[in-house]
């Protein structure tokens, strides 16, 4: 699922279209791999960060992309709340994890919504 702002803009889709084509292709392949995998534990394409937050992991060129989100709503569903990348230990945007939590709270309060991403 993709996060959509209170104004209805799909911010994850916007992030995706701003990626280079090669990165878009890597993201698509990573999502397809995750979508057919029952248990993501131990996979290089996903990492649990704590507090329910997790990141999808893929690399394109010399950039490590790390869209972050939470499982749910529902079983076998992961919702992406922020698109980001990292170099070393530095994430861009630097507040990506806080932003993901704030956006999740907006969805839980009904002030924003999620939209299904077709893989």
C-alpha positions, 0 to 999 in steps of 0.5 A: 500500500502507498501513503496518500497525503490528506490532499489525496496525493500519492507521495510514494508514487511521486517518489517512485516516478522521481527515481531513475528508470533503473531504480524503478525497475529494481524497486519493481523486482524487489516488490515482486519478490517480496509479494510472493514470499510468505516470510520476509525474515532473513531476506536481504530485501527487507529489514525490521527496524524496531517499533513495528517499522521496517524498510524495503531494501534495494540498490541501484547504481551507487544508491541504497534505497530504503522505502519505509513503512509498517505491516498492515492493514490486514494480513500479508500487507506492508504499507509504505509511508516514506520513500528514502535512500541512504548513504552510509548511516545517513538517510535522506530525508534525515527524518524519514522514520519519524515522518513514517510514524507521523504519516501512519498516525494520520492514516489511523486517525482517518486524516490521510489514506493508503492506496493499493500498489499493483505489483 
